Amino acid sequence: MSMIYSRIVGTGSYLPEKALTNDDLSRMVETSDEWIQSRTGIRKRYIAAADQNTSDLALIAAQRALESAQLQVDTIDLIVLATTTPEMIFPSTATIVQEKLGMTNGAAAFDVQAVCSGFLYALATADSMIRNGMAKRALVIGAELMSRILNWEDRKTCVLFGDGAGALILEASETPGILSSHLHADGRYRDILQANGRIQNGTIHGTPYIEMEGSQVFRFAVRVLAEAVQEALDNNGLKVSDIDWLVPHQANLRIMDATARKLQMPSQKMINMVGDQANTSAASIPLAIDAGARNHSFKANQLLALAAVGGGFTWGATLLRW
Ligand code: UT7
């Protein structure tokens, strides 16, 4: 019997209309374009309108992915949506997107929460469900409204994040496809990046805003991203020089550059969108993949290495053939 893999057959993404520049931010908190660019590589980020919710961003990304795959919604039998900023306590944002897409075929739909690594967790989940025969075609989405959980008076965090969504269609195939995924977490580090607020009997306890120990997060991220890529390569008998494109979570250009340097990869092989989009958490990898697909950077059979790290702490890497 031949092996079953899952392959990407469509991509889409969406960024809200309103861009917020570093200069705009310097009128809100004590910061400067020079500080933000030199520390993070970020020039601007997109902020959703007040009446847009997580599912609205996800919906447009999903519709664009379906369009690029030339598929009707009812041919999808699984939706996995990664988000740090779900639309509501329940139901899942995935089911809200399902309804807005007009899907009535009873496809499974659920959310995955692994913060900035969420998309890799969602992709690995959909890939394993396709490989074991539970699904044939999956819509995998990363969608975030980070602007809603930022303290706009905290310059250490509010300059770093943005809103957006990206989506991929994965399909069962006899040719790879996703080669393997390697996911990790270590909950001992959960308090260096968190929004610990929780609702109890109608009242928020803790803080609903992101709090971060920036330099600890930085050191942790640089260590695990390169390790995870190396682990994925070793698992497949491949070398760093086999990678055509590194698609890291777009947290911060210094973290991304340090990862490429650790792997001894030329920076031209790294997809870099962080300057124009900032950190969109679980949406950053599908946004980057959609950009690489649409500008024809990725060629058939090329090797992509995806790598992410986020709150929890969670991290991981995925290797795939385009
Ligand atoms: O998915 C993971 C998400 N997280 C990340 O990507 C963040 C990882 N961490 C980082 O990228 C860096 O730690 C930061 C960019 C957040 C901060 O850079 P840093 O070089 O580690 O700066 P720092 O936190 O050590 O702060 C240096 C100074 C401080 O002033 P004092 O105490 O030395 O007077 C900060 O108050 O920079 C100050 N500062 C700012 N100044 C202007 C912090 N944020 C800002 C700001 N504008 N936005």
Boltz pocket constraint, residues with backbone or C-beta under 6 A from the ligand:
constraints:
  - pocket:
      binder: B
      contacts: [[A, 30], [A, 31], [A, 32], [A, 35], [A, 36], [A, 39], [A, 40], [A, 116], [A, 155], [A, 156], [A, 157], [A, 159], [A, 160], [A, 212], [A, 213], [A, 214], [A, 215], [A, 216], [A, 217], [A, 218], [A, 221], [A, 251], [A, 252], [A, 255], [A, 279], [A, 309], [A, 310], [A, 311]]
      max_distance: 6.0
